[in-house]
Amino acid sequence: MTRVLHITTIDLSVKLLLLPALRALNAMGYKVEAACCVERWRSDIEQAGVRLHHISGFSRRVSPAQDMIAFGQLLALLRREK
């Protein structure tokens, strides 16, 4: 099964902007996952069939140090889920 990982900063973006597209991909047979900072919409997103990965380093503010932390977390996720 082909997997799709959509990466965004916060779960609100997944819920409000991406969920229709992710549902469509799921309906076409893809295994759909999202990586973001999970704040409060986990249950709504997972009920739509999207597996969530929490990336605590994601932030909406500009922070090179925080960006490096998020990058490291993404690399670890990609290696772990290979």
Buried (B, 14 or more C-beta within 10 A) or exposed (E): EEEBBBBBBBBBBBBEEBBEEBBEBBEEEBBBBBBBBBEEBBEEBEEBBBBBBBBEBBBEEEEEEBEEBBEEBBEEBEEEEE
